[in-house]
Amino acid sequence: MSTAEQLADQLAARQAGGLWYRSDEAAAELRRLAAIEAAARKLMTAKGRYHTEQNYRALEALMKETP
């Protein structure tokens, strides 16, 4: 589990206790950013044209999502 995902889990737990305002949105954004980071790392390690194109399209799709 990445640091961003751990932070998202902590925010979700604090929201249940009523300690954070809009923490569900912050947790969702942290998860979205963690997914983008993972896709970018995968793109950087891809070998070959086919896999590079697949990974680029996956990253592009994640970047088009709006929080």
Residue pairs with C-beta under 8 A, 6 or more apart in sequence:
1 9
2 34
2 37
2 38
4 30
4 31
4 33
4 34
4 37
5 30
5 31
5 34
7 27
7 30
8 26
8 27
8 28
8 30
8 31
8 34
9 27
11 20
11 23
11 24
11 26
11 27
11 30
12 23
12 24
12 27
14 20
14 23
15 23
15 24
15 27
20 26
25 67
28 67
29 67
32 62
32 65
32 67
35 62
36 59
36 62
36 63
39 55
39 58
39 59
39 62
40 59
42 55
42 58
42 59
43 52
43 55
43 56
43 58
43 59
46 52
46 54
46 55
